[in-house]
């Protein structure tokens, strides 16, 4: 579940929790610079989210992000017995996430650069004397011309954010080049295969032309490994 803008992702996640019994419930991610740990804890408890199924994602792209994330994870861990996921973009955040998180969410990366991020996460875990956290990658998949246009709009928007712009500059790629823009359903699975062995789990963002259920289901089916 995303946590965009003023939308309360925890409230949306509560609906999914009420309709399921075994499905893991992930939110990625709540920005700590706009919603602090105390508010997050209150939200989790108010919505009675099942801690055994919850993956609570947090992050911060702003200045002093490292301290904010370190302190935020410590505060959340003292209050909630659940898995804590850190969104990591730059090298220092990847290393920190390896030190303190139960999982790491990578975003806007090519598979090749995600490998380097994974190495930094593992180095952070080794420095802290702990097992490496689980690695997730958020991968955008757009199918068809209308979806490609929507992907470009989203990529341009993120490319204008300083923290993300610095990330794209480090990689030497354009934002949209980190996503999969497929012309046909048959092209999706081979493109996703490039991620095999890079992370533990892919989180797919389905971008379609009109956001219909039928389009999304078709994309998901096409994304299944052969």
N, CA, C and O of each residue as an XYZ file, in Angstrom:
904
protein
N       0.838     -1.182      0.000
C       0.000      0.000      0.000
C       0.885      1.248      0.000
O       1.835      1.342      0.778
N       0.570      2.200     -0.872
C       1.294      3.466     -0.872
C       0.761      4.389      0.222
O      -0.313      4.169      0.782
N       1.544      5.426      0.508
C       1.131      6.434      1.490
C       1.321      7.809      0.845
O       2.159      8.592      1.290
N       0.537      8.105     -0.213
C       0.778      9.332     -0.984
C       0.152     10.576     -0.374
O      -1.025     10.575     -0.015
N       0.934     11.624     -0.261
C       0.406     12.916      0.143
C      -0.387     12.872      1.434
O       0.070     12.352      2.451
N      -1.586     13.430      1.367
C      -2.430     13.502      2.562
C      -3.217     12.220      2.804
O      -3.895     12.099      3.824
N      -3.139     11.270      1.891
C      -3.863     10.009      2.044
C      -3.269      9.199      3.194
O      -2.049      9.083      3.307
N      -4.122      8.642      4.039
C      -3.667      7.822      5.157
C      -3.566      6.373      4.701
O      -4.568      5.660      4.643
N      -2.358      5.948      4.381
C      -2.158      4.585      3.926
C      -2.494      3.551      4.982
O      -2.904      2.440      4.648
N      -2.328      3.897      6.257
C      -2.660      2.957      7.325
C      -4.156      2.668      7.352
O      -4.569      1.533      7.595
N      -4.965      3.688      7.105
C      -6.414      3.488      7.067
C      -6.797      2.582      5.902
O      -7.648      1.703      6.039
N      -6.165      2.804      4.761
C      -6.444      1.949      3.606
C      -6.009      0.514      3.878
O      -6.683     -0.437      3.483
N      -4.874      0.374      4.559
C      -4.376     -0.963      4.869
C      -5.318     -1.698      5.820
O      -5.425     -2.924      5.779
N      -5.994     -0.942      6.668
C      -6.936     -1.557      7.606
C      -8.069     -2.265      6.868
O      -8.564     -3.292      7.332
N      -8.480     -1.723      5.724
C      -9.530     -2.381      4.943
C      -9.049     -3.735      4.436
O      -9.785     -4.720      4.480
N      -7.806     -3.778      3.953
C      -7.244     -5.047      3.485
C      -7.108     -6.034      4.635
O      -7.347     -7.230      4.468
N      -6.722     -5.528      5.804
C      -6.576     -6.401      6.970
C      -7.904     -7.032      7.355
O      -7.955     -8.189      7.771
N      -8.979     -6.262      7.214
C     -10.291     -6.764      7.585
C     -10.838     -7.817      6.646
O     -11.732     -8.578      7.018
N     -10.305     -7.870      5.421
C     -10.805     -8.816      4.423
C      -9.906    -10.036      4.264
O     -10.219    -10.932      3.480
N      -8.804    -10.084      4.990
C      -7.841    -11.179      4.828
C      -7.442    -11.731      6.194
O      -7.691    -11.120      7.234
N      -6.814    -12.908      6.157
C      -6.350    -13.521      7.401
C      -4.865    -13.882      7.353
O      -4.209    -13.917      8.394
N      -4.328    -14.147      6.168
C      -2.931    -14.576      6.067
C      -2.069    -13.626      5.246
O      -0.844    -13.656      5.368
N      -2.659    -12.804      4.434
C      -1.916    -11.924      3.535
C      -1.061    -10.937      4.322
O      -1.541    -10.294      5.255
N       0.224    -10.821      3.934
C       1.074     -9.815      4.562
C       0.633     -8.426      4.122
O       0.214     -8.230      2.981
N       0.730     -7.468      5.031
C       0.215     -6.117      4.805
C       1.369     -5.128      4.876
O       1.892     -4.847      5.954
N       1.758     -4.609      3.735
C       2.896     -3.700      3.697
C       2.491     -2.290      3.321
O       1.612     -2.091      2.483
N       3.133     -1.315      3.941
C       2.939      0.080      3.562
C       4.300      0.674      3.258
O       5.218      0.599      4.075
N       4.425      1.264      2.082
C       5.722      1.803      1.683
C       5.572      3.089      0.876
O       4.999      3.097     -0.213
N       6.086      4.144      1.424
C       6.528      4.239      2.810
C       5.953      5.516      3.419
O       5.533      6.430      2.709
N       5.944      5.555      4.766
C       5.486      6.747      5.470
C       6.681      7.672      5.674
O       7.670      7.259      6.279
N       6.620      8.913      5.186
C       7.749      9.836      5.352
C       7.828     10.365      6.778
O       6.888     10.981      7.280
N       8.960     10.116      7.416
C       9.116     10.501      8.816
C       9.196     12.008      9.015
O       8.972     12.499     10.121
N       9.514     12.746      7.954
C       9.593     14.195      8.116
C       8.215     14.855      8.078
O       8.089     16.039      8.390
N       7.186     14.105      7.701
C       5.827     14.649      7.724
C       4.927     13.937      8.732
O       3.906     14.481      9.152
N       5.309     12.721      9.117
C       4.541     11.987     10.126
C       5.525     11.274     11.047
O       6.186     10.320     10.637
N       5.619     11.728     12.269
C       6.599     11.204     13.204
C       6.219      9.858     13.781
O       5.093      9.398     13.594
N       7.151      9.215     14.484
C       6.912      7.882     15.046
C       5.691      7.802     15.955
O       4.937      6.831     15.893
N       5.488      8.808     16.797
C       4.347      8.773     17.718
C       3.026      8.717     16.960
O       2.122      7.967     17.330
N       2.917      9.515     15.896
C       1.699      9.509     15.085
C       1.523      8.177     14.368
O       0.404      7.680     14.238
N       2.621      7.604     13.906
C       2.547      6.308     13.224
C       2.064      5.231     14.185
O       1.189      4.437     13.841
N       2.627      5.200     15.379
C       2.213      4.219     16.385
C       0.727      4.376     16.693
O      -0.001      3.387     16.779
N       0.285      5.601     16.857
C      -1.130      5.851     17.131
C      -2.001      5.335     15.994
O      -3.058      4.749     16.230
N      -1.549      5.558     14.744
C      -2.317      5.102     13.599
C      -2.406      3.595     13.520
O      -3.475      3.049     13.248
N      -1.297      2.917     13.754
C      -1.288      1.451     13.728
C      -2.241      0.897     14.780
O      -2.996     -0.039     14.516
N      -2.200      1.478     15.963
C      -3.054      0.986     17.049
C      -4.520      1.358     16.834
O      -5.415      0.566     17.128
N      -4.759      2.559     16.322
C      -6.140      2.991     16.100
C      -6.846      2.106     15.084
O      -8.044      1.846     15.200
N      -6.098      1.646     14.088
C      -6.686      0.802     13.045
C      -6.553     -0.682     13.362
O      -6.952     -1.532     12.567
N      -5.985     -0.989     14.536
C      -5.858     -2.380     14.988
C      -5.203     -3.261     13.931
O      -5.650     -4.379     13.675
N      -4.148     -2.747     13.327
C      -3.451     -3.521     12.302
C      -2.734     -4.705     12.941
O      -2.089     -4.545     13.977
N      -2.836     -5.887     12.344
C      -2.205     -7.079     12.922
C      -0.685     -7.007     12.789
O      -0.154     -7.049     11.679
N       0.006     -6.901     13.904
C       1.449     -6.689     13.878
C       2.199     -7.871     13.285
O       3.277     -7.696     12.718
N       1.641     -9.077     13.407
C       2.333    -10.250     12.876
C       2.308    -10.292     11.353
O       3.110    -10.992     10.735
N       1.390     -9.542     10.747
C       1.320     -9.513      9.277
C       1.817     -8.203      8.684
O       1.911     -8.073      7.463
N       2.133     -7.239      9.526
C       2.450     -5.889      9.061
C       3.924     -5.736      8.705
O       4.806     -6.198      9.429
N       4.172     -5.083      7.581
C       5.504     -4.607      7.210
C       5.401     -3.090      7.139
O       4.827     -2.540      6.199
N       5.956     -2.426      8.131
C       5.787     -0.983      8.289
C       6.970     -0.251      7.664
O       8.080     -0.263      8.197
N       6.712      0.384      6.531
C       7.775      1.063      5.801
C       7.848      2.539      6.121
O       6.831      3.231      6.144
N       9.069      3.023      6.372
C       9.288      4.445      6.635
C      10.509      4.913      5.855
O      11.318      4.108      5.394
N      10.625      6.223      5.719
C      11.778      6.789      5.027
C      11.804      8.287      5.201
O      10.901      8.875      5.797
N      12.855      8.906      4.672
C      12.971     10.360      4.726
C      13.995     10.810      3.695
O      15.155     10.403      3.765
N      13.584     11.653      2.725
C      14.514     12.115      1.695
C      15.158     13.455      2.013
O      16.009     13.930      1.260
N      14.761     14.066      3.118
C      15.180     15.433      3.406
C      16.525     15.493      4.117
O      17.048     14.460      4.537
N      17.095     16.698      4.259
C      18.323     16.836      5.048
C      18.143     16.247      6.447
O      17.044     16.261      7.002
N      19.222     15.736      7.000
C      19.221     15.057      8.297
C      18.425     13.757      8.242
O      17.950     13.272      9.268
N      18.281     13.195      7.045
C      17.486     11.977      6.887
C      18.074     10.809      7.672
O      17.328     10.025      8.260
N      19.398     10.682      7.689
C      20.013      9.541      8.366
C      19.657      9.530      9.850
O      19.251      8.499     10.386
N      19.808     10.660     10.504
C      19.475     10.731     11.932
C      17.986     10.522     12.153
O      17.579      9.839     13.093
N      17.176     11.113     11.282
C      15.725     10.988     11.438
C      15.293      9.527     11.309
O      14.453      9.055     12.075
N      15.859      8.824     10.354
C      15.490      7.422     10.158
C      16.019      6.559     11.302
O      15.300      5.699     11.811
N      17.263      6.780     11.708
C      17.815      5.997     12.820
C      16.968      6.185     14.083
O      16.595      5.214     14.742
N      16.674      7.436     14.407
C      15.875      7.720     15.600
C      14.448      7.203     15.450
O      13.858      6.696     16.404
N      13.898      7.337     14.239
C      12.536      6.889     14.005
C      12.382      5.389     14.154
O      11.416      4.918     14.755
N      13.325      4.636     13.611
C      13.275      3.177     13.736
C      13.390      2.769     15.201
O      12.676      1.876     15.658
N      14.287      3.421     15.935
C      14.438      3.098     17.356
C      13.144      3.359     18.121
O      12.742      2.557     18.965
N      12.495      4.480     17.824
C      11.248      4.818     18.510
C      10.135      3.834     18.161
O       9.387      3.401     19.037
N      10.027      3.483     16.889
C       8.985      2.545     16.468
C       9.232      1.157     17.048
O       8.292      0.481     17.468
N      10.478      0.737     17.073
C      10.787     -0.600     17.577
C      10.474     -0.716     19.072
O      10.135     -1.793     19.563
N      10.591      0.393     19.779
C      10.304      0.361     21.214
C       8.810      0.262     21.503
O       8.414     -0.072     22.620
N       7.973      0.554     20.492
C       6.527      0.595     20.703
C       5.755     -0.486     19.951
O       4.669     -0.882     20.375
N       6.308     -0.964     18.840
C       5.573     -1.896     17.984
C       6.404     -3.146     17.704
O       7.527     -3.053     17.210
N       5.853     -4.301     18.017
C       6.534     -5.564     17.736
C       6.161     -6.024     16.335
O       5.422     -6.992     16.155
N       6.683     -5.312     15.353
C       6.392     -5.637     13.959
C       7.639     -5.425     13.129
O       8.630     -4.886     13.622
N       7.602     -5.845     11.872
C       8.768     -5.698     10.998
C       8.829     -4.281     10.443
O       7.834     -3.740      9.959
N      10.009     -3.697     10.525
C      10.212     -2.314     10.107
C      11.057     -2.279      8.842
O      12.151     -2.842      8.790
N      10.528     -1.606      7.824
C      11.169     -1.523      6.517
C      11.654     -0.096      6.294
O      10.929      0.862      6.563
N      12.874      0.042      5.804
C      13.432      1.364      5.518
C      13.567      1.540      4.012
O      14.128      0.684      3.328
N      13.054      2.650      3.500
C      13.254      3.008      2.095
C      14.640      3.616      1.958
O      14.955      4.606      2.618
N      15.463      3.029      1.109
C      16.853      3.468      0.976
C      17.145      3.838     -0.466
O      16.860      3.076     -1.390
N      17.721      5.023     -0.642
C      18.041      5.512     -1.975
C      19.554      5.647     -2.153
O      20.146      4.988     -3.008
N      20.173      6.505     -1.343
C      21.600      6.755     -1.463
C      22.450      5.731     -0.732
O      21.927      4.918      0.029
N      23.764      5.765     -0.959
C      24.680      4.790     -0.347
C      24.640      4.791      1.176
O      24.633      3.725      1.792
N      24.613      5.963      1.789
C      24.628      6.033      3.253
C      23.346      5.457      3.849
O      23.383      4.778      4.875
N      22.209      5.730      3.201
C      20.953      5.196      3.717
C      20.898      3.681      3.537
O      20.355      2.978      4.389
N      21.453      3.174      2.440
C      21.499      1.724      2.242
C      22.303      1.064      3.357
O      21.890      0.043      3.907
N      23.451      1.651      3.687
C      24.296      1.101      4.748
C      23.564      1.151      6.089
O      23.582      0.182      6.848
N      22.917      2.289      6.377
C      22.175      2.419      7.631
C      21.033      1.418      7.698
O      20.809      0.799      8.738
N      20.316      1.257      6.605
C      19.202      0.313      6.577
C      19.680     -1.098      6.894
O      18.995     -1.851      7.586
N      20.858     -1.453      6.385
C      21.419     -2.755      6.708
C      21.697     -2.913      8.186
O      21.608     -4.015      8.727
N      22.030     -1.822      8.834
C      22.340     -1.844     10.265
C      21.102     -2.019     11.140
O      21.161     -2.702     12.162
N      19.975     -1.405     10.749
C      18.868     -1.260     11.707
C      17.528     -1.837     11.264
O      16.647     -2.024     12.104
N      17.342     -2.123      9.982
C      16.003     -2.465      9.485
C      15.781     -3.974      9.398
O      16.727     -4.760      9.356
N      14.505     -4.352      9.372
C      14.127     -5.739      9.118
C      13.986     -6.000      7.626
O      14.040     -7.145      7.177
N      13.806     -4.937      6.872
C      13.707     -5.028      5.425
C      14.104     -3.701      4.814
O      14.047     -2.662      5.472
N      14.509     -3.737      3.550
C      14.938     -2.529      2.843
C      14.176     -2.449      1.531
O      14.137     -3.411      0.764
N      13.571     -1.292      1.280
C      12.827     -1.072      0.043
C      13.645     -0.183     -0.883
O      13.907      0.978     -0.568
N      14.046     -0.730     -2.022
C      14.766      0.016     -3.050
C      13.761      0.525     -4.073
O      12.728     -0.103     -4.305
N      14.067      1.664     -4.680
C      13.095      2.320     -5.549
C      13.829      3.117     -6.619
O      14.907      3.659     -6.374
N      13.234      3.185     -7.811
C      13.814      3.959     -8.911
C      15.267      3.550     -9.192
O      16.157      4.396     -9.291
N      15.484      2.244     -9.316
C      16.812      1.716     -9.625
C      16.725      0.747    -10.793
O      15.698      0.100    -11.002
N      17.805      0.653    -11.548
C      17.946     -0.435    -12.505
C      18.418     -1.670    -11.736
O      18.955     -1.531    -10.637
N      18.233     -2.864    -12.281
C      18.735     -4.055    -11.585
C      20.232     -3.979    -11.308
O      20.700     -4.417    -10.257
N      20.980     -3.421    -12.257
C      22.431     -3.337    -12.085
C      22.798     -2.466    -10.888
O      23.668     -2.835    -10.099
N      22.156     -1.334    -10.746
C      22.460     -0.452     -9.623
C      21.849     -0.976     -8.322
O      22.348     -0.676     -7.237
N      20.788     -1.745     -8.425
C      20.224     -2.359     -7.227
C      21.197     -3.369     -6.627
O      21.232     -3.554     -5.410
N      21.978     -4.016     -7.468
C      22.993     -4.949     -6.949
C      23.985     -4.219     -6.052
O      24.368     -4.722     -4.996
N      24.395     -3.034     -6.479
C      25.323     -2.255     -5.663
C      24.655     -1.819     -4.361
O      25.282     -1.855     -3.302
N      23.407     -1.413     -4.430
C      22.682     -1.045     -3.212
C      22.581     -2.233     -2.260
O      22.722     -2.081     -1.047
N      22.336     -3.411     -2.820
C      22.248     -4.616     -1.992
C      23.571     -4.898     -1.288
O      23.585     -5.325     -0.134
N      24.681     -4.659     -1.983
C      25.995     -4.848     -1.364
C      26.178     -3.903     -0.180
O      26.720     -4.293      0.855
N      25.727     -2.668     -0.335
C      25.840     -1.691      0.748
C      24.967     -2.079      1.940
O      25.364     -1.902      3.092
N      23.788     -2.604      1.660
C      22.912     -3.072      2.738
C      23.586     -4.208      3.500
O      23.597     -4.216      4.731
N      24.143     -5.159      2.770
C      24.809     -6.287      3.427
C      26.025     -5.823      4.221
O      26.314     -6.366      5.288
N      26.739     -4.820      3.707
C      27.889     -4.281      4.438
C      27.440     -3.634      5.744
O      28.100     -3.780      6.773
N      26.325     -2.923      5.702
C      25.798     -2.312      6.914
C      25.406     -3.356      7.945
O      25.661     -3.191      9.138
N      24.782     -4.436      7.476
C      24.394     -5.506      8.392
C      25.623     -6.163      9.010
O      25.638     -6.461     10.205
N      26.653     -6.388      8.195
C      27.878     -7.005      8.707
C      28.543     -6.114      9.749
O      29.046     -6.602     10.761
N      28.544     -4.811      9.499
C      29.149     -3.873     10.447
C      28.412     -3.879     11.781
O      29.012     -3.644     12.830
N      27.115     -4.147     11.737
C      26.310     -4.178     12.960
C      26.260     -5.568     13.579
O      25.648     -5.757     14.630
N      26.901     -6.543     12.935
C      26.919     -7.901     13.455
C      25.576     -8.594     13.413
O      25.233     -9.341     14.329
N      24.803     -8.353     12.352
C      23.476     -8.949     12.244
C      23.264     -9.515     10.853
O      24.024     -9.221      9.930
N      22.233    -10.323     10.708
C      21.912    -10.892      9.405
C      21.372     -9.799      8.488
O      20.703     -8.877      8.954
N      21.654     -9.891      7.193
C      21.127     -8.880      6.269
C      19.600     -8.878      6.261
O      18.978     -9.939      6.313
N      19.002     -7.705      6.197
C      17.539     -7.632      6.126
C      17.034     -8.081      4.756
O      17.800     -8.173      3.797
N      15.749     -8.355      4.685
C      15.137     -8.741      3.424
C      15.140     -7.558      2.472
O      14.893     -6.421      2.876
N      15.421     -7.836      1.202
C      15.505     -6.784      0.189
C      14.270     -6.805     -0.708
O      13.915     -7.832     -1.286
N      13.628     -5.647     -0.805
C      12.497     -5.462     -1.707
C      12.884     -4.426     -2.764
O      13.688     -3.534     -2.496
N      12.319     -4.545     -3.947
C      12.499     -3.517     -4.979
C      11.134     -3.140     -5.536
O      10.342     -4.003     -5.915
N      10.874     -1.845     -5.578
C       9.626     -1.300     -6.113
C       9.865     -1.017     -7.595
O      10.635     -0.124     -7.947
N       9.207     -1.777     -8.449
C       9.457     -1.698     -9.890
C       8.177     -1.294    -10.609
O       7.133     -1.928    -10.457
N       8.277     -0.241    -11.386
C       7.134      0.233    -12.157
C       7.080     -0.493    -13.494
O       8.082     -0.612    -14.199
N       5.880     -0.979    -13.827
C       5.670     -1.680    -15.091
C       4.514     -1.006    -15.815
O       3.390     -0.982    -15.315
N       4.791     -0.461    -16.988
C       3.773      0.219    -17.791
C       3.545     -0.569    -19.076
O       4.497     -0.960    -19.753
N       2.287     -0.797    -19.403
C       1.947     -1.590    -20.579
C       1.120     -0.763    -21.553
O      -0.004     -0.366    -21.246
N       1.684     -0.506    -22.732
C       0.974      0.204    -23.776
C       1.243      1.693    -23.802
O       1.703      2.252    -22.807
N       0.963      2.357    -24.932
C       1.300      3.775    -25.125
C       0.707      4.714    -24.073
O       1.405      5.597    -23.575
N      -0.569      4.536    -23.731
C      -1.183      5.426    -22.742
C      -0.502      5.286    -21.383
O      -0.294      6.276    -20.681
N      -0.161      4.064    -21.021
C       0.540      3.832    -19.754
C       1.946      4.402    -19.801
O       2.447      4.904    -18.795
N       2.588      4.329    -20.963
C       3.931      4.896    -21.102
C       3.908      6.398    -20.839
O       4.815      6.938    -20.205
N       2.876      7.062    -21.325
C       2.759      8.504    -21.098
C       2.609      8.807    -19.611
O       3.194      9.766    -19.108
N       1.831      7.997    -18.911
C       1.668      8.191    -17.474
C       2.975      7.923    -16.733
O       3.299      8.613    -15.766
N       3.716      6.927    -17.183
C       5.016      6.635    -16.583
C       5.966      7.807    -16.754
O       6.678      8.170    -15.818
N       5.984      8.402    -17.941
C       6.880      9.542    -18.177
C       6.528     10.715    -17.266
O       7.415     11.397    -16.753
N       5.239     10.946    -17.070
C       4.817     12.029    -16.175
C       5.306     11.780    -14.751
O       5.816     12.688    -14.093
N       5.150     10.557    -14.288
C       5.599     10.226    -12.932
C       7.118     10.318    -12.821
O       7.648     10.815    -11.827
N       7.809      9.835    -13.846
C       9.272      9.887    -13.841
C       9.768     11.327    -13.820
O      10.712     11.653    -13.101
N       9.135     12.180    -14.603
C       9.537     13.596    -14.623
C       9.301     14.252    -13.264
O      10.097     15.079    -12.819
N       8.218     13.881    -12.620
C       7.903     14.462    -11.312
C       8.965     14.074    -10.278
O       9.426     14.916     -9.508
N       9.340     12.815    -10.266
C      10.367     12.375     -9.322
C      11.739     12.918     -9.693
O      12.565     13.189     -8.821
N      11.977     13.073    -10.985
C      13.262     13.602    -11.419
C      13.504     15.027    -10.981
O      14.644     15.490    -10.970
N      12.434     15.734    -10.617
C      12.559     17.118    -10.154
C      12.772     17.215     -8.645
O      13.012     18.306     -8.127
N      12.689     16.094     -7.934
C      12.916     16.076     -6.486
C      14.415     15.924     -6.236
O      15.018     14.972     -6.732
N      15.032     16.834     -5.482
C      16.498     16.833     -5.348
C      17.106     15.489     -4.961
O      18.096     15.074     -5.563
N      16.545     14.806     -3.981
C      17.133     13.540     -3.535
C      17.103     12.501     -4.646
O      18.060     11.748     -4.825
N      16.009     12.462     -5.386
C      15.911     11.510     -6.487
C      16.774     11.942     -7.661
O      17.392     11.105     -8.319
N      16.820     13.239     -7.929
C      17.664     13.740     -9.014
C      19.118     13.361     -8.779
O      19.823     12.981     -9.714
N      19.571     13.465     -7.527
C      20.944     13.079     -7.201
C      21.155     11.589     -7.430
O      22.223     11.168     -7.875
N      20.142     10.800     -7.128
C      20.234      9.359     -7.336
C      20.356      9.023     -8.820
O      21.184      8.196     -9.203
N      19.538      9.656     -9.651
C      19.608      9.398    -11.090
C      20.945      9.854    -11.657
O      21.495      9.213    -12.553
N      21.470     10.968    -11.132
C      22.771     11.459    -11.590
C      23.871     10.470    -11.233
O      24.779     10.240    -12.032
N      23.801      9.878    -10.036
C      24.797      8.882     -9.630
C      24.788      7.693    -10.573
O      25.839      7.160    -10.929
N      23.588      7.281    -10.977
C      23.477      6.116    -11.850
C      23.769      6.452    -13.303
O      24.146      5.577    -14.083
N      23.596      7.722    -13.669
C      23.777      8.105    -15.057
C      22.652      7.633    -15.950
O      22.873      7.301    -17.115
N      21.420      7.601    -15.398
C      20.260      7.167    -16.179
C      19.135      8.175    -16.014
O      19.110      8.950    -15.059
N      18.205      8.150    -16.963
C      16.998      8.952    -16.839
C      15.997      8.199    -15.963
O      16.011      6.969    -15.933
N      15.130      8.919    -15.252
C      14.192      8.250    -14.340
C      13.401      7.117    -14.994
O      13.279      6.034    -14.421
N      12.867      7.360    -16.182
C      12.030      6.345    -16.823
C      12.808      5.093    -17.195
O      12.212      4.036    -17.405
N      14.121      5.196    -17.280
C      14.941      4.042    -17.649
C      15.041      3.021    -16.520
O      15.522      1.908    -16.736
N      14.591      3.385    -15.320
C      14.585      2.432    -14.218
C      13.312      1.588    -14.203
O      13.207      0.636    -13.430
N      12.354      1.930    -15.047
C      11.070      1.234    -15.092
C      11.022      0.308    -16.308
O      11.939      0.280    -17.129
N       9.936     -0.440    -16.396
C       9.709     -1.324    -17.537
C       8.550     -0.754    -18.349
O       7.413     -0.714    -17.879
N       8.844     -0.319    -19.555
C       7.825      0.196    -20.466
C       7.625     -0.843    -21.565
O       8.362     -0.867    -22.550
N       6.631     -1.692    -21.388
C       6.411     -2.813    -22.297
C       5.403     -2.450    -23.382
O       4.376     -1.825    -23.117
N       5.719     -2.852    -24.601
C       4.786     -2.646    -25.710
C       3.719     -3.733    -25.742
O       2.583     -3.489    -26.148
N       4.092     -4.935    -25.311
C       3.175     -6.074    -25.337
C       3.246     -6.817    -24.002
O       4.249     -6.715    -23.295
N       2.201     -7.559    -23.650
C       2.247     -8.345    -22.411
C       3.404     -9.341    -22.394
O       3.977     -9.620    -21.341
N       3.741     -9.872    -23.567
C       4.795    -10.887    -23.638
C       6.170    -10.338    -23.277
O       7.082    -11.107    -22.971
N       6.329     -9.020    -23.310
C       7.635     -8.422    -23.022
C       7.882     -8.226    -21.531
O       9.007     -7.930    -21.128
N       6.852     -8.384    -20.708
C       6.984     -8.052    -19.290
C       7.822     -9.074    -18.526
O       8.766     -8.701    -17.828
N       7.490    -10.352    -18.649
C       8.203    -11.374    -17.873
C       9.704    -11.391    -18.163
O      10.492    -11.468    -17.220
N      10.137    -11.323    -19.434
C      11.586    -11.281    -19.684
C      12.267    -10.066    -19.068
O      13.402    -10.161    -18.602
N      11.578     -8.918    -19.063
C      12.166     -7.722    -18.450
C      12.300     -7.897    -16.943
O      13.301     -7.484    -16.356
N      11.309     -8.500    -16.321
C      11.374     -8.738    -14.880
C      12.436     -9.772    -14.526
O      12.968     -9.759    -13.416
N      12.744    -10.656    -15.452
C      13.750    -11.693    -15.190
C      15.120    -11.097    -14.903
O      15.956    -11.751    -14.280
N      15.364     -9.869    -15.344
C      16.645     -9.206    -15.063
C      16.841     -8.970    -13.570
O      17.966     -8.767    -13.115
N      15.757     -8.995    -12.811
C      15.831     -8.777    -11.370
C      16.108    -10.055    -10.596
O      16.331    -10.012     -9.386
N      16.097    -11.181    -11.277
C      16.258    -12.457    -10.576
C      17.613    -12.509     -9.870
O      18.651    -12.278    -10.491
N      17.598    -12.809     -8.585
C      18.827    -12.902     -7.813
C      19.337    -11.583     -7.276
O      20.331    -11.551     -6.551
N      18.662    -10.479     -7.625
C      19.113     -9.155     -7.171
C      18.523     -8.831     -5.803
O      19.233     -8.373     -4.909
N      17.222     -9.068     -5.642
C      16.530     -8.803     -4.378
C      15.722    -10.037     -4.000
O      15.623    -10.995     -4.768
N      15.153     -9.995     -2.814
C      14.356    -11.129     -2.350
C      12.928    -11.091     -2.879
O      12.316    -12.135     -3.108
N      12.401     -9.890     -3.072
C      11.001     -9.776     -3.500
C      10.792     -8.496     -4.289
O      11.284     -7.431     -3.915
N      10.053     -8.615     -5.392
C       9.684     -7.446     -6.186
C       8.293     -6.969     -5.790
O       7.375     -7.766     -5.599
N       8.160     -5.665     -5.673
C       6.857     -5.038     -5.470
C       6.527     -4.315     -6.769
O       7.146     -3.302     -7.093
N       5.559     -4.829     -7.510
C       5.258     -4.279     -8.829
C       4.213     -3.177     -8.741
O       3.170     -3.326     -8.104
N       4.523     -2.078     -9.395
C       3.554     -0.987     -9.550
C       2.986     -1.100    -10.961
O       3.680     -0.839    -11.943
N       1.735     -1.486    -11.050
C       1.089     -1.660    -12.346
C       0.588     -0.315    -12.854
O      -0.295      0.295    -12.250
N       1.152      0.143    -13.959
C       0.720      1.395    -14.582
C       0.000      1.042    -15.877
O       0.597      0.489    -16.801
N      -1.278      1.363    -15.935
C      -2.080      1.055    -17.114
C      -2.644      2.341    -17.699
O      -2.485      3.422    -17.132
N      -3.296      2.206    -18.828
C      -3.803      3.392    -19.505
C      -4.945      4.069    -18.781
O      -5.008      5.297    -18.727
N      -5.862      3.269    -18.215
C      -7.072      3.843    -17.617
C      -7.351      3.341    -16.208
O      -8.404      3.645    -15.647
N      -6.436      2.585    -15.628
C      -6.591      2.076    -14.261
C      -7.838      1.212    -14.087
O      -8.457      1.228    -13.023
N      -8.205      0.473    -15.100
C      -9.340     -0.433    -14.941
C      -8.864     -1.735    -14.297
O      -7.688     -2.090    -14.373
N      -9.793     -2.428    -13.668
C      -9.463     -3.714    -13.058
C      -8.971     -4.688    -14.121
O      -8.024     -5.442    -13.895
N      -9.621     -4.667    -15.280
C      -9.255     -5.602    -16.343
C      -7.820     -5.376    -16.818
O      -7.080     -6.334    -17.042
N      -7.427     -4.111    -16.972
C      -6.064     -3.803    -17.402
C      -5.043     -4.262    -16.362
O      -4.001     -4.826    -16.697
N      -5.361     -4.012    -15.116
C      -4.428     -4.376    -14.049
C      -4.275     -5.886    -13.946
O      -3.160     -6.385    -13.800
N      -5.369     -6.613    -14.020
C      -5.314     -8.075    -13.959
C      -4.506     -8.626    -15.129
O      -3.717     -9.555    -14.958
N      -4.698     -8.058    -16.312
C      -3.948     -8.514    -17.485
C      -2.452     -8.284    -17.302
O      -1.641     -9.133    -17.671
N      -2.088     -7.139    -16.735
C      -0.671     -6.856    -16.511
C      -0.086     -7.815    -15.477
O       1.019     -8.328    -15.654
N      -0.819     -8.051    -14.415
C      -0.335     -8.959    -13.368
C      -0.140    -10.362    -13.924
O       0.856    -11.019    -13.623
N      -1.073    -10.815    -14.721
C      -0.940    -12.150    -15.319
C       0.275    -12.226    -16.232
O       0.974    -13.238    -16.268
N       0.521    -11.149    -16.967
C       1.679    -11.128    -17.863
C       2.989    -11.107    -17.090
O       4.021    -11.539    -17.604
N       2.956    -10.606    -15.856
C       4.180    -10.493    -15.054
C       4.569    -11.803    -14.391
O       5.674    -11.921    -13.861
N       3.681    -12.789    -14.411
C       4.000    -14.054    -13.758
C       5.168    -14.734    -14.460
O       5.229    -14.745    -15.689
N       6.101    -15.306    -13.687
C       7.228    -16.014    -14.309
C       6.727    -17.156    -15.178
O       5.719    -17.796    -14.878
N       7.446    -17.392    -16.249
C       7.043    -18.475    -17.159
C       7.220    -19.826    -16.478
O       6.935    -20.862    -17.078
